[in-house]
């Protein structure tokens, strides 16, 4: 039985032209070889399975090739190429840093670098997974990597560039490998299928490429696995079944149900998806990608961003023509919120089903309306025509049969209440009672200055009334008062609040007596907190009144003065709050006369003076010093 070789090894590229998806790197390396401009250290970094180690081996073989082609490729016929292909080359050393990451391993490698190659121009050292080296190993490798012999070339490969020391990065020529595109992967898989005399549908190869996410090694491994499962006949259905991928047909079916607001049909399709073993988050992610592809189909400029097969593109275009872009954007936002809250939901199935129900009624509930003049996009709520009247905004009711209009309410002018009493008889010739009551009776009438007066002077034989004018008062309302609007009520409430605050914030006059009382209250706060040190410092200070805007605190010594400087802000805020005056100024003063009169205590003695005092008091100390011949270090 012939030994089976996996496709990832069997079809591994042997020259630069067969490397898939890394043309920007292979072209640079070939030009460097042709122009003899090779660096002494290379760093290949990028995702897994994109050809880093493969390009390192091809570069190592091409450098030592004795008969390079015009394109800068290895000939595969010279002794150097033949020994490399057979795995017996002495000029190429490959080290796995994942298992050889100690300082001793790097020192062994450095010792080998000292020996020149027996045949060929260069000795190439390929270090794979170089990020696994320890910090000590990196430091031991620095000097050799910076100044290697002329015949030594190092090729480092890693998937985690951020873990490598910056000192290593600065000594290497860095090449960043990118993920292989889906189309390049499909083309390469198609070539392998033809070489192996198998049949495969294009949609099936697209599924494999999408599942492996730009990793060629994973694509080839998946291809081998599905070939074993299907017997060399790759179809879209058996590939779906093997890879456990949610079919796009489900999304098209759900979209049809959503467009016609068929909630029951959408829920049945979702239940079928769950029965096949898929989770709700898989459905949400696939549904969001489906809507994203529909949105991309709206514009031919970004059509290349949709990496699906040609047959599937036609179905997407047909479906996208039936849906507005505004609806797709709103649905994507809804699905994003649903996917964020999926993990926190207790009933995950109900969480997804609620999203489906909302999507069914999304066109009826919310739409995006664009203003052609300003270009502004706003959200507008749509109420169905058959909705009950209670769902609509209330309309203003007409008053007395007149159409409802907006009316500005003006406060009524204050009225003067004039009481007329019956007085002594006499002639009224002074004319000063113009505008009084029409009859000399014991009644009172209301008078509005702005209204024209209907007063008729009484005849001369009538009694002269004696008038008494009361203070202007507001009349009692005879009709229901008009309620103020919300804005007017807010303005009145704000004015009342400001008036109350102004009354509360009226400053209290600054007096010496109040100052002493509040100072004792401030000290008592620390006394209750059992901070007796602070209490003693505050009690020694003297509070004085400088003027109506300034308070002074006199300290007895410099230590107390420094303490008051630290507490100045708290003392100032306390007095401002008590006197309700934010403009108060607190001034600290130092009474130097009291500082000079204070007893500063004994003067500190030097070491020599202390020893002299000790000898005077204890003479045996000097005798002990003399007998032991001790020398004192002052």
Secondary structure per residue as TSV (DSSP state, phi and psi in degrees):
chain	resnum	aa	ss	phi	psi
A	1	X	-	360.0	129.1
A	2	X	-	-73.1	138.3
A	3	X	-	-67.6	132.2
A	4	X	-	-84.8	134.5
A	5	X	-	-115.8	127.2
A	6	X	-	-64.9	154.4
A	7	X	H	-63.0	-31.8
A	8	X	H	-62.8	-30.3
A	9	X	H	-92.4	-38.1
A	10	X	H	-66.3	-39.6
A	11	X	T	-108.1	32.2
A	12	X	-	-71.7	132.5
A	13	X	-	-58.2	139.1
A	14	X	-	-108.7	-7.8
A	15	X	S	-148.9	172.6
A	16	X	G	-64.5	-32.7
A	17	X	G	-68.8	-22.3
A	18	X	G	-93.9	-0.8
A	19	X	-	-73.0	132.9
A	20	X	-	-98.9	128.1
A	21	X	S	77.0	9.3
A	22	X	-	-127.8	45.2
A	23	X	H	-64.5	-31.4
A	24	X	H	-67.4	-23.4
A	25	X	H	-92.3	-44.3
A	26	X	H	-64.1	-37.0
A	27	X	H	-65.8	-41.1
A	28	X	H	-63.6	-42.2
A	29	X	H	-68.0	-40.4
A	30	X	H	-65.1	-40.0
A	31	X	H	-66.1	-37.7
A	32	X	H	-65.4	-36.8
A	33	X	H	-69.7	-43.0
A	34	X	H	-65.1	-38.5
A	35	X	T	-89.4	2.0
A	36	X	T	56.7	48.5
A	37	X	-	-124.0	50.6
A	38	X	-	-81.5	135.6
A	39	X	-	-78.3	162.9
A	40	X	S	-87.1	-11.8
A	41	X	E	-148.6	131.8
A	42	X	E	-119.9	147.9
A	43	X	E	-128.6	113.6
A	44	X	E	-100.5	118.2
A	45	X	E	-132.1	150.2
A	46	X	-	160.1	-178.1
A	47	X	S	-64.5	170.4
A	48	X	T	-75.4	148.1
A	49	X	T	71.2	25.8
A	50	X	S	-110.3	0.3
A	51	X	S	108.8	23.5
A	52	X	H	-69.1	-54.8
A	53	X	H	-65.6	-35.6
A	54	X	H	-62.5	-46.0
A	55	X	H	-65.8	-33.6
A	56	X	H	-64.0	-42.2
A	57	X	H	-69.1	-40.0
A	58	X	H	-64.1	-40.9
A	59	X	H	-63.3	-42.5
A	60	X	H	-63.2	-40.5
A	61	X	H	-69.3	-40.7
A	62	X	H	-69.4	-33.5
A	63	X	H	-61.8	-40.7
A	64	X	T	-93.5	3.7
A	65	X	-	-65.5	137.5
A	66	X	S	-87.8	-19.2
A	67	X	S	-133.1	77.2
A	68	X	-	-68.0	145.4
A	69	X	-	-79.4	171.9
A	70	X	T	-66.4	-25.6
A	71	X	T	-84.7	-0.6
A	72	X	S	84.3	24.2
A	73	X	-	-102.1	158.1
A	74	X	-	-73.1	149.5
A	75	X	-	-81.9	-24.1
A	76	X	S	65.8	13.7
A	77	X	-	-122.4	-21.7
A	78	X	S	-74.0	171.0
A	79	X	H	-62.7	-39.5
A	80	X	H	-64.2	-45.6
A	81	X	H	-66.9	-38.7
A	82	X	H	-66.5	-43.1
A	83	X	H	-67.1	-33.2
A	84	X	H	-66.8	-45.4
A	85	X	H	-63.1	-31.7
A	86	X	H	-83.6	-9.6
A	87	X	T	79.0	24.2
A	88	X	-	-120.4	22.2
A	89	X	-	-78.3	135.4
A	90	X	S	-91.4	-5.3
A	91	X	S	-97.3	-6.3
A	92	X	E	-121.4	120.0
A	93	X	E	-119.2	127.4
A	94	X	E	-115.2	128.5
A	95	X	E	-123.3	131.7
A	96	X	E	-93.2	106.9
A	97	X	T	-72.0	-14.0
A	98	X	T	-68.3	-33.1
A	99	X	T	-108.5	-11.2
A	100	X	-	-124.7	69.6
A	101	X	-	-113.0	13.5
A	102	X	S	-92.1	171.4
A	103	X	H	-66.2	-37.5
A	104	X	H	-63.3	-37.5
A	105	X	H	-64.5	-40.6
A	106	X	H	-70.4	-36.7
A	107	X	H	-65.4	-36.9
A	108	X	H	-63.7	-40.6
A	109	X	H	-64.2	-41.3
A	110	X	H	-65.1	-36.8
A	111	X	H	-64.3	-35.1
A	112	X	H	-70.7	-28.3
A	113	X	H	-64.6	-24.4
A	114	X	T	-68.2	-20.3
A	115	X	S	-93.1	130.9
A	116	X	-	-75.1	155.5
A	117	X	-	-67.1	144.9
A	118	X	S	-76.4	-36.0
A	119	X	S	-139.7	143.8
A	120	X	S	93.3	175.0
A	121	X	S	-90.4	-38.1
A	122	X	-	-128.5	154.1
A	123	X	E	-109.8	121.2
A	124	X	E	-108.7	133.5
A	125	X	E	-118.1	114.4
A	126	X	E	-101.4	118.3
A	127	X	E	-113.0	106.8
A	128	X	E	-89.4	150.1
A	129	X	S	52.2	50.7
A	130	X	G	-66.9	-19.8
A	131	X	G	-68.3	-12.1
A	132	X	G	-80.9	-8.4
A	133	X	S	-65.2	145.4
A	134	X	-	-74.9	166.4
A	135	X	H	-63.0	-37.3
A	136	X	H	-66.4	-38.0
A	137	X	H	-66.7	-40.2
A	138	X	H	-60.3	-45.1
A	139	X	H	-65.7	-35.1
A	140	X	H	-70.2	-21.2
A	141	X	H	-93.2	-11.4
A	142	X	H	-60.8	-52.3
A	143	X	H	-63.3	-43.9
A	144	X	H	-66.0	-37.6
A	145	X	H	-69.0	-29.5
A	146	X	H	-78.8	-41.4
A	147	X	S	-131.5	71.6
A	148	X	-	-80.1	167.9
A	149	X	-	-62.8	162.4
A	150	X	T	-66.0	-22.0
A	151	X	T	-95.6	-0.3
A	152	X	E	-103.4	132.8
A	153	X	E	-131.2	131.4
A	154	X	E	-109.8	133.0
A	155	X	E	-122.8	112.3
A	156	X	E	-103.9	141.2
A	157	X	E	-131.0	138.6
A	158	X	E	-156.3	153.7
A	159	X	S	-101.4	-8.7
A	160	X	-	-130.5	84.7
A	161	X	G	-65.4	-31.2
A	162	X	G	-68.6	-15.7
A	163	X	G	-87.4	-5.4
A	164	X	S	-88.6	141.7
A	165	X	-	-62.8	142.9
A	166	X	H	-60.1	-29.5
A	167	X	H	-66.7	-28.9
A	168	X	H	-75.5	-43.2
A	169	X	H	-61.0	-37.1
A	170	X	T	-70.6	-15.3
A	171	X	T	-99.6	2.4
A	172	X	S	-120.5	155.8
A	173	X	E	-92.8	114.8
A	174	X	E	-94.7	133.8
A	175	X	E	-124.0	121.8
A	176	X	E	-97.7	115.8
A	177	X	-	-84.2	142.2
A	178	X	-	-108.9	163.9
A	179	X	-	-66.6	144.2
A	180	X	-	-77.9	132.6
A	181	X	-	-68.3	160.2
A	182	X	H	-64.3	-39.0
A	183	X	H	-67.6	-40.6
A	184	X	H	-63.7	-39.2
A	185	X	H	-64.6	-42.9
A	186	X	H	-63.2	-42.8
A	187	X	H	-62.8	-41.9
A	188	X	H	-67.2	-40.5
A	189	X	H	-65.2	-35.1
A	190	X	H	-64.8	-38.7
A	191	X	H	-64.2	-42.3
A	192	X	H	-66.2	-39.2
A	193	X	H	-62.2	-40.2
A	194	X	H	-67.2	-39.8
A	195	X	H	-67.0	-31.9
A	196	X	T	-89.4	1.3
A	197	X	T	58.8	48.3
A	198	X	-	-114.9	169.0
A	199	X	E	-117.9	137.4
A	200	X	E	-150.0	135.9
A	201	X	-	-76.9	148.4
A	202	X	H	-63.1	-36.8
A	203	X	H	-64.9	-34.3
A	204	X	H	-66.3	-41.8
A	205	X	H	-67.0	-33.6
A	206	X	H	-63.9	-40.1
A	207	X	H	-61.8	-42.4
A	208	X	H	-62.9	-43.8
A	209	X	H	-65.2	-39.0
A	210	X	H	-70.0	-35.9
A	211	X	H	-67.2	-36.1
A	212	X	H	-86.3	-10.8
A	213	X	T	56.6	52.3
A	214	X	T	80.0	11.1
A	215	X	-	-103.8	111.8
A	216	X	H	-68.3	-37.8
A	217	X	H	-62.6	-41.9
A	218	X	H	-66.5	-35.2
A	219	X	H	-63.9	-44.0
A	220	X	H	-68.1	-38.8
A	221	X	H	-65.1	-40.1
A	222	X	H	-66.3	-38.0
A	223	X	H	-61.6	-45.4
A	224	X	H	-60.0	-40.5
A	225	X	H	-67.2	-41.6
A	226	X	H	-72.3	-32.7
A	227	X	H	-62.7	-40.9
A	228	X	H	-66.3	-31.8
A	229	X	H	-77.2	-36.9
A	230	X	H	-103.2	-6.3
A	231	X	T	73.9	28.8
A	232	X	S	89.2	6.3
A	233	X	E	-116.8	93.8
A	234	X	E	-89.7	118.1
A	235	X	-	-119.8	168.5
A	236	X	H	-65.0	-39.4
A	237	X	H	-71.6	-47.3
A	238	X	H	-70.6	-25.4
A	239	X	H	-69.4	-40.8
A	240	X	H	-60.2	-44.0
A	241	X	H	-65.6	-37.2
A	242	X	H	-77.7	-39.1
A	243	X	H	-84.4	-8.2
A	244	X	T	57.1	50.4
A	245	X	-	-106.8	140.6
A	246	X	-	-74.1	124.3
A	247	X	-	-69.1	145.1
A	248	X	H	-69.8	-20.3
A	249	X	H	-59.8	-33.7
A	250	X	H	-62.8	-40.1
A	251	X	H	-68.9	-37.3
A	252	X	H	-65.3	-38.8
A	253	X	H	-66.2	-42.8
A	254	X	H	-64.2	-37.4
A	255	X	H	-64.5	-37.9
A	256	X	H	-63.5	-41.9
A	257	X	H	-65.9	-37.1
A	258	X	H	-66.4	-40.4
A	259	X	H	-65.9	-33.4
A	260	X	T	-97.5	7.0
A	261	X	T	59.2	41.6
A	262	X	-	-92.3	87.9
A	263	X	H	-66.4	-41.2
A	264	X	H	-62.1	-42.8
A	265	X	H	-64.3	-40.3
A	266	X	H	-65.6	-40.4
A	267	X	H	-68.7	-34.6
A	268	X	H	-67.5	-39.0
A	269	X	H	-65.9	-40.8
A	270	X	H	-64.6	-36.9
A	271	X	H	-65.3	-38.1
A	272	X	H	-62.8	-37.5
A	273	X	H	-65.0	-42.0
A	274	X	H	-65.1	-36.0
A	275	X	H	-66.1	-24.6
A	276	X	T	-80.7	-1.2
A	277	X	T	99.0	6.8
A	278	X	-	-87.6	146.3
A	279	X	-	-88.3	165.9
A	280	X	H	-65.0	-34.6
A	281	X	H	-69.2	-29.4
A	282	X	H	-64.5	-41.0
A	283	X	H	-65.5	-43.2
A	284	X	H	-63.6	-43.1
A	285	X	H	-64.8	-43.5
A	286	X	H	-67.2	-36.4
A	287	X	H	-67.0	-39.5
A	288	X	H	-65.7	-40.8
A	289	X	H	-64.6	-36.6
A	290	X	H	-62.3	-46.6
A	291	X	H	-65.6	-35.8
A	292	X	H	-62.3	-41.2
A	293	X	H	-65.9	-36.2
A	294	X	H	-63.0	-39.8
A	295	X	H	-68.2	-37.7
A	296	X	H	-65.4	-33.9
A	297	X	T	-66.2	-15.0
A	298	X	T	-67.2	-25.6
A	299	X	-	-128.8	127.3
A	300	X	G	-69.8	-18.8
A	301	X	G	-67.8	-31.3
A	302	X	G	-110.0	18.5
A	303	X	G	-65.9	-26.6
A	304	X	G	-70.5	-14.0
A	305	X	G	-73.7	-14.6
A	306	X	-	-92.0	104.8
A	307	X	-	-94.4	76.9
A	308	X	S	-132.8	172.5
A	309	X	-	-70.9	166.1
A	310	X	H	-64.4	-42.0
A	311	X	H	-61.6	-39.7
A	312	X	H	-70.9	-31.7
A	313	X	H	-62.0	-39.2
A	314	X	H	-63.7	-40.0
A	315	X	H	-66.3	-38.5
A	316	X	H	-64.0	-42.7
A	317	X	H	-63.7	-41.1
A	318	X	H	-64.3	-41.6
A	319	X	H	-71.4	-39.0
A	320	X	H	-66.1	-25.2
A	321	X	T	-68.7	-16.5
A	322	X	T	-95.6	-4.9
A	323	X	S	-124.7	140.2
A	324	X	-	-80.2	152.5
A	325	X	H	-65.3	-33.4
A	326	X	H	-62.2	-41.0
A	327	X	H	-65.1	-40.8
A	328	X	H	-64.7	-41.4
A	329	X	H	-63.7	-43.7
A	330	X	H	-65.6	-39.8
A	331	X	H	-66.2	-38.2
A	332	X	H	-63.4	-40.2
A	333	X	H	-63.4	-40.9
A	334	X	H	-65.1	-43.5
A	335	X	H	-66.1	-35.3
A	336	X	H	-63.3	-44.1
A	337	X	H	-64.3	-38.5
A	338	X	H	-65.3	-40.9
A	339	X	H	-68.4	-33.9
A	340	X	H	-66.3	-41.2
A	341	X	T	-87.1	4.6
A	342	X	T	-66.8	-42.6
A	343	X	T	-66.4	-32.4
A	344	X	T	-83.3	-12.3
A	345	X	-	-74.5	138.7
A	346	X	S	-76.7	-51.1
A	347	X	S	-97.6	93.0
A	348	X	H	-69.3	-35.7
A	349	X	H	-64.2	-46.1
A	350	X	H	-63.0	-34.3
A	351	X	H	-61.0	-43.1
A	352	X	H	-73.0	-38.9
A	353	X	H	-64.4	-35.4
A	354	X	H	-63.6	-37.5
A	355	X	H	-63.9	-39.7
A	356	X	H	-63.6	-41.3
A	357	X	H	-64.8	-41.5
A	358	X	H	-65.3	-36.5
A	359	X	H	-65.8	-34.9
A	360	X	H	-63.4	-36.5
A	361	X	T	-103.4	17.4
A	362	X	H	-69.0	-40.4
A	363	X	H	-66.3	-30.9
A	364	X	H	-80.4	-25.9
A	365	X	H	-94.0	-47.4
A	366	X	E	-136.5	140.2
A	367	X	E	-141.9	165.0
A	368	X	E	-107.3	123.1
A	369	X	E	-110.6	130.5
A	370	X	E	-105.1	134.8
A	371	X	-	-87.9	119.3
A	372	X	T	-66.7	-27.8
A	373	X	T	-79.4	-48.1
A	374	X	T	-96.0	-17.7
A	375	X	-	75.2	8.4
A	376	X	-	-79.7	137.0
A	377	X	E	-103.3	121.5
A	378	X	E	-124.5	161.7
A	379	X	E	-99.3	132.8
A	380	X	E	-129.1	131.1
A	381	X	E	-86.3	130.7
A	382	X	-	-106.7	127.2
A	383	X	-	-104.9	126.0
A	384	X	-	-58.2	155.5
A	385	X	T	-64.6	-32.5
A	386	X	T	-86.8	10.2
A	387	X	-	-69.6	145.2
A	388	X	-	-64.1	158.3
A	389	X	G	-64.3	-24.0
A	390	X	G	-70.2	-18.2
A	391	X	G	-83.0	-13.8
A	392	X	S	-89.2	164.3
A	393	X	-	-71.3	135.7
A	394	X	-	-66.5	137.2
A	395	X	-	-94.4	147.9
A	396	X	-	-66.0	135.2
A	397	X	-	-86.2	141.2
A	398	X	-	-71.4	151.9
A	399	X	B	-113.8	125.8
A	400	X	T	56.0	38.2
A	401	X	T	78.6	-1.9
A	402	X	B	-92.3	151.7
A	403	X	-	-65.4	146.1
A	404	X	-	-69.3	126.8
A	405	X	-	-130.0	162.4
A	406	X	-	-86.5	123.5
A	407	X	-	-123.8	133.5
A	408	X	-	-86.9	124.4
A	409	X	-	-85.8	121.5
A	410	X	-	-108.2	129.4
A	411	X	-	-61.3	139.9
A	412	X	-	-70.9	140.7
A	413	X	-	-64.2	144.6
A	414	X	-	-66.0	143.3
A	415	X	B	-100.8	153.1
A	416	X	E	-101.9	125.5
A	417	X	E	-97.1	118.6
A	418	X	E	-114.1	121.1
A	419	X	E	-98.8	128.0
A	420	X	E	-111.6	124.9
A	421	X	E	-113.3	152.1
A	422	X	-	-77.3	123.5
A	423	X	-	-118.1	-161.1
A	424	X	-	-70.1	154.6
A	425	X	B	-75.8	151.7
A	426	X	-	165.2	172.1
A	427	X	-	-84.6	141.4
A	428	X	-	-106.1	88.0
A	429	X	-	-108.6	-6.4
A	430	X	S	-76.0	-25.8
A	431	X	-	72.6	13.0
A	432	X	T	-86.2	-6.3
A	433	X	T	-100.1	22.5
A	434	X	T	-65.5	131.9
A	435	X	T	94.7	6.8
A	436	X	S	-87.7	-168.6
A	437	X	-	-66.3	154.9
A	438	X	S	-77.1	-25.4
A	439	X	S	-128.1	148.3
A	440	X	-	-86.1	72.1
A	441	X	S	-124.7	164.9
A	442	X	S	-84.2	65.9
A	443	X	E	-131.4	171.3
A	444	X	E	-131.5	137.9
A	445	X	E	-127.2	156.2
A	446	X	E	-96.4	139.0
A	447	X	E	-125.7	128.3
A	448	X	-	-106.5	118.0
A	449	X	T	-61.2	-31.7
A	450	X	T	-76.5	-18.6
A	451	X	S	-86.2	147.6
A	452	X	-	-66.8	142.2
A	453	X	-	-83.1	138.1
A	454	X	-	-107.8	31.0
A	455	X	-	-83.1	135.2
A	456	X	-	-115.4	125.3
A	457	X	-	-60.9	140.2
A	458	X	-	-73.8	158.9
A	459	X	-	-65.7	164.0
A	460	X	T	-68.1	-23.2
A	461	X	T	-86.4	1.5
A	462	X	S	-83.1	160.7
A	463	X	B	-70.6	139.8
A	464	X	-	-77.7	116.4
A	465	X	-	-76.3	147.9
A	466	X	E	-98.8	117.7
A	467	X	E	-97.7	149.2
A	468	X	E	-136.0	117.5
A	469	X	E	-93.8	120.8
A	470	X	-	-87.1	167.2
A	471	X	-	-65.5	145.8
A	472	X	-	-61.9	127.7
A	473	X	B	-131.1	155.7
A	474	X	-	-79.7	136.0
A	475	X	-	-73.4	158.5
A	476	X	-	-74.2	135.9
A	477	X	-	-67.2	129.0
A	478	X	S	-93.7	-15.2
A	479	X	S	-129.2	158.3
A	480	X	-	-59.8	130.5
A	481	X	-	-74.2	147.5
A	482	X	-	-75.1	129.7
A	483	X	-	-70.9	141.4
A	484	X	-	-73.0	149.4
A	485	X	-	-71.1	170.4
A	486	X	H	-60.8	-40.1
A	487	X	H	-67.4	-40.4
A	488	X	H	-65.9	-40.4
A	489	X	H	-63.4	-40.8
A	490	X	H	-63.1	-40.3
A	491	X	H	-64.5	-42.2
A	492	X	H	-65.9	-41.2
A	493	X	H	-63.5	-40.0
A	494	X	H	-65.6	-41.1
A	495	X	H	-64.6	-40.9
A	496	X	H	-64.7	-38.6
A	497	X	H	-65.7	-42.6
A	498	X	H	-64.6	-37.5
A	499	X	H	-66.3	-39.6
A	500	X	H	-66.9	-40.7
A	501	X	H	-64.9	-36.4
A	502	X	H	-65.7	-35.8
A	503	X	H	-69.9	-40.0
A	504	X	H	-69.3	-32.1
A	505	X	T	-91.1	16.6
A	506	X	-	-66.2	125.6
A	507	X	-	-64.6	141.3
A	508	X	-	-88.7	134.5
A	509	X	-	-58.9	143.1
A	510	X	-	-89.3	115.4
A	511	X	-	-127.9	159.9
A	512	X	H	-67.1	-38.3
A	513	X	H	-64.6	-45.2
A	514	X	H	-65.3	-33.2
A	515	X	H	-64.6	-41.7
A	516	X	H	-66.7	-41.9
A	517	X	H	-62.9	-45.9
A	518	X	H	-68.5	-32.3
A	519	X	H	-66.1	-40.9
A	520	X	H	-65.2	-35.7
A	521	X	H	-66.1	-38.4
A	522	X	H	-64.7	-41.8
A	523	X	H	-66.7	-35.9
A	524	X	H	-65.9	-25.2
A	525	X	H	-62.4	-41.6
A	526	X	H	-75.7	-30.0
A	527	X	H	-66.5	-40.0
A	528	X	H	-68.4	-29.2
A	529	X	T	-82.9	3.5
A	530	X	T	62.6	35.7
A	531	X	-	-102.8	77.2
A	532	X	H	-71.8	-28.2
A	533	X	H	-63.3	-43.4
A	534	X	H	-66.3	-38.7
A	535	X	H	-62.1	-44.4
A	536	X	H	-63.9	-39.4
A	537	X	H	-65.7	-39.3
A	538	X	H	-71.8	-35.8
A	539	X	H	-68.2	-30.3
A	540	X	H	-72.6	-20.3
A	541	X	S	-80.1	155.7
A	542	X	E	-118.4	126.5
A	543	X	E	-96.9	128.4
A	544	X	E	-128.3	156.2
A	545	X	E	-101.9	113.1
A	546	X	E	-83.5	-53.7
A	547	X	E	-155.0	-171.4
A	548	X	T	-71.1	-8.4
A	549	X	T	-123.3	4.6
A	550	X	E	-141.6	133.8
A	551	X	E	-118.2	139.5
A	552	X	E	-117.7	144.9
A	553	X	E	-124.3	118.5
A	554	X	E	-98.6	125.7
A	555	X	E	-102.0	150.7
A	556	X	S	-88.1	-27.0
A	557	X	S	-146.3	173.7
A	558	X	H	-69.1	-31.9
A	559	X	H	-65.9	-45.1
A	560	X	H	-66.3	-34.5
A	561	X	H	-63.5	-41.8
A	562	X	H	-64.8	-36.4
A	563	X	H	-64.5	-42.0
A	564	X	H	-66.5	-31.8
A	565	X	H	-63.7	-37.6
A	566	X	H	-70.3	-32.4
A	567	X	T	-96.6	7.3
A	568	X	H	-61.9	-43.6
A	569	X	H	-62.9	-43.4
A	570	X	H	-67.6	-39.7
A	571	X	H	-65.5	-42.3
A	572	X	H	-62.5	-44.7
A	573	X	H	-64.7	-33.8
A	574	X	H	-64.7	-47.3
A	575	X	H	-68.6	-36.4
A	576	X	H	-62.5	-38.4
A	577	X	H	-71.3	-40.2
A	578	X	H	-70.0	-42.7
A	579	X	H	-89.7	-0.2
A	580	X	T	53.0	45.8
A	581	X	-	-141.0	107.9
A	582	X	T	-80.9	-1.9
A	583	X	T	-99.6	5.9
A	584	X	-	-64.0	145.1
A	585	X	E	-117.2	131.0
A	586	X	E	-107.6	123.4
A	587	X	E	-117.0	134.2
A	588	X	E	-102.0	134.7
A	589	X	E	-130.0	152.1
A	590	X	E	-120.0	121.3
A	591	X	-	-87.9	95.8
A	592	X	H	-68.4	-26.1
A	593	X	H	-65.3	-42.3
A	594	X	H	-68.3	-29.7
A	595	X	H	-67.3	-37.3
A	596	X	H	-72.4	-32.2
A	597	X	H	-79.3	-16.6
A	598	X	S	-71.3	147.4
A	599	X	-	-79.9	116.2
A	600	X	-	-84.3	-3.6
A	601	X	-	93.3	178.5
A	602	X	-	-66.6	151.8
A	603	X	-	-81.0	137.6
A	604	X	-	-68.6	137.7
A	605	X	-	-96.6	151.3
A	606	X	-	-78.4	172.6
A	607	X	H	-64.2	-39.9
A	608	X	H	-66.3	-41.1
A	609	X	H	-67.5	-36.7
A	610	X	H	-63.6	-39.1
A	611	X	H	-67.9	-37.3
A	612	X	H	-64.2	-40.9
A	613	X	H	-63.5	-38.2
A	614	X	H	-66.3	-38.8
A	615	X	H	-66.1	-39.9
A	616	X	H	-62.1	-38.5
A	617	X	H	-82.9	-36.4
A	618	X	-	-127.2	90.2
A	619	X	H	-63.6	-24.7
A	620	X	H	-65.7	-21.7
A	621	X	H	-65.4	-40.5
A	622	X	H	-68.4	-38.2
A	623	X	H	-64.1	-41.4
A	624	X	H	-63.9	-37.7
A	625	X	H	-65.0	-42.1
A	626	X	H	-68.8	-40.6
A	627	X	H	-66.7	-38.2
A	628	X	T	-87.9	1.2
A	629	X	T	52.7	46.8
A	630	X	-	-85.4	143.8
A	631	X	-	-115.1	126.1
A	632	X	-	-92.2	136.7
A	633	X	-	-102.1	102.9
A	634	X	-	-84.4	360.0
